[in-house]
Amino acid sequence: MRATFGGKVGAVLVTAGSAVGLGNIWRFPYVAGEHGGGAFLLLYVACILLMGLPLMISEFSIGTATRKNAVGAFRQLNKRWAGVGYLGVLSSTLILGFYLVVAGWTAEYMIHSFVNDPILHSTDITMHQASFERFITHPWKPLLYAALFSLGTHLIVSLGVKEGIERAAKVMMPLLFLFLIILTVHSILLPGGMEGVRFFLRPDFSKISINSVLAAVGQAFFSLSIGLGTMITYASYFKKNTSIQHTAVEVTVLDTLVAVLSGMMIFPAVFSAGIEPTAGPSLIFITLPSIFSSMPLSAVWSSIFFVLLVVAALTSTISMHESVTAYLHEEWRMSRKAAAWSTTMLTMLIALFSSLSLGAWQWMKICGLSLFDALDYLTANLMLPAGGLFTCIFTGWFMDKALFREQLYPNGVQPSPFYRPLRFLIRYFCPVIVTMIFLDTLGII
Ligand code: TRP
């Protein structure tokens, strides 16, 4: 008997655990900051509704129709499309290779906050910048933390789908929401905080360009964990009576809510300290710690913040790990234990190289980018949209229509009025827009 999640709540929390991650708290605020705050938010919500949600439903339907890992699922439905499953498993492995590195940084900062490290007390931002750089280029510390993170992920995955993954999500997701709300309220109440909320919510359309559209689509896919078959794998564990549409809508709402709350937590703090909101990826590791250090009870706030990040990252690394583990277990007929260890070893090795490429081994470059940045670029800008494109073409044009409909409306329930618009988005809208984005990324249009 193949494992399943306990029920609807479990399915939503586990799937939301995959979706809510560093993408929401680390990546979304800085991408939004670079593209005009509120205007980007509108664009992002449009991408989520018109592309993210239909694609998530597509992946879910492949998972529930086959009850297999990503490769096995495509292979069962149509042998020729197994390649999309392979692309997904490969991308999950590569994303884990750099995601674990950033996750390791969050774990390091969490420990430093707990022990109340004096470095975190400096109110001088250049000191924070220097200590961040010293840390990520350190010869072994970031490797140690990435390895610890990887072992934590391994432990939970090897406890199993229900006993490990679902139990972890049921503890960690409520904690995540609680901490996020505490920090957001605290941040908005800071002197000058409302200005940050205004920046984040008031649209500045002059900053919107074709590039912002690309960024919004990329961010939507990354944030919802779609395009890699992760959602196929998770849906394959849904119980028979779990509605894939309701789950998809709930997960999408939760994921977007976390992204919006993260923006409302970060921008007020940034404005209150009089710092430029466009600081980029270093926002949470440099800007925020320097802001925390000027507050009363700084160690408490930074501990809560970094626990939040570690929890968000962990439920996401678990989902990528699980999709590779499930593939090795079911397709290569390894025991689950051996499959989980193989995944851990392989991804740890990639994480090792990508972390070293930022420090001791800076000569390790691909097309002028460090291995770390190259992996980020390759996966987020090329492999993810490619996976998303093939998935919607497959479900829209090649998957048996009755089978697809059966996943959405089991037991002969009449399709709801949303069915037709959904089919339209999957068959025409998503493939056309994603293809245009591709051509643009490759410099063809
Ligand atoms: N969605 C996660 C985040 O926002 C990252 C992630 C987990 C992911 N699994 C994925 C991204 C699968 C793409 C595909 O941080």
Residues whose N, C-alpha, C, O or C-beta is under 5 A from the ligand:
A	BS01	LIG	S18 A19 V20 G21 L22 G23 N24 F221 F222 S223 L224 S225 I226 L228 T230 S316 S319 M320
